[in-house]
Amino acid sequence: MDNELRTDTGQEVLSTLSDALDSGKLNPVSELLKSLNGAEIAHLLESLPPQRRLIVWKLVDADNEGEVLVSVNEEVRASLIREMEAGALIAATGSLELDDLADILDDLPDTVTRQILDSMDKENRERLATVLSYPEDSAGGLMNTDVITVRRDVSLDVVLRYLRKLGEIPEHTDYLFVVDRDGRYVGRLSLTDVVTRDLGLLVADAMDTSVEGIPTTMEDNDVAALFERRDLVSAPVVDDNNMLLGRITVDDVLDVVREEGEHSVLSLAGLDEEDDMFAPVVTSVVRRGWWLGINLLTALLAAWVITRFEATIAQVVALAVLMPVVASMGGIAGGQTLVLMIRGIAVGQVGPGNAQALLTKEVAVALLNGILWALVVGGVAILWYDEFSLGAVVALAIAVNLMAGALAGVIIPLVMQRLNIDPALAGNVVLTTVTDVIGFSVLLGLGTIFLIK
């Protein structure tokens, strides 16, 4: 079946695969796998328990194994590699592009790595070493050194004949990169211009110099934002001397966006996108246990605040009923601000230059929301307990906690960013602690002052 014609969703494919495995007939599984590309097979493997995963892995076509290994998460990749012979691993990785090979080279056994390097010519070894010399989450780590370069003093006719002589060009090639005699990047030449404009035209007259090279040290999130803003398909990567080292293509950027999205979601629960969802129970217990421990400490802090007001709660039981309302409203309001801040930081829309303006805006939103919902919750409390002073205390606590939540939602991620702590990982825990402690303290404190007779 042609991949381009498939309309099945991932769940439908997984269901079809599971039914075939349940029946014990592997031929339908093999046929299904032949209709999928490497990334789709990787998604299926990550969705299967370990025993079934290995059965399916053995049915994957050898031509697809390399792409599958690149696409699965690190933990699943390690389990698949353990099941492969050295020769099969070398064959699977032999067809990979250098940037993809660099991504998985550290996961391969040392003997396999040595054989792969020994089988490469000097030029490719040097290109691979260049990619490996940069952090994985940088432009240098993302780039592919497989680029086509031309000089600006030649005609489009020469360029066209050069391309025909090559026979094939790298995937996602929409521009050729123009370099000077020393290999410095000076511009880019559209393939469209090569085949549509006057062939006697010089490259210097047809090239585009508006797109600068991406520094090798640029973080991958910033690269993704740059591709989005400029609607790029490919972009050159340069060093500090503007020497052209490689290029980044849109497929690499899409991987960054996907991984960042998974990271943001899973980090809220203290999980890692590279973990196997079907990891052994004990392994999962250990991984999640420390996060539960941290949350326990924050919960104990909130509980300690409550113990300071046991006498107040004993006399005004209604406060115990309304405590979750106050804490929840502050937590939700702060959470909304926190999510906006984390997203803004991730896409480069929030920084020192606009933090003050954003703080002012969020305080204004919290003030108006605080007044509105303070009146609503205070009114409900008065109707329930027929006591105006109780309603006033609850209303004031709601207003204060919504304001505290908004302030914390802005300040916490900025401080964590300054301290090189991922706001997506710890921001929600800190925010919840702040809104719980402030909410309980204000409600029970005001209750002690105004409701105890």
Helices and strands as residue ranges (DSSP letters): G 3-5, H 10-23, H 27-34, H 38-46, H 50-57, H 62-71, H 74-82, H 86-94, H 98-104, G 105-107, H 110-119, H 122-132, H 139-142, E 149-151, H 156-166, E 175-179, E 185-190, H 191-196, H 203-206, E 214-215, H 220-230, E 234-238, E 244-249, H 250-267, H 281-307, H 310-315, H 317-346, H 355-385, H 388-418, H 423-450
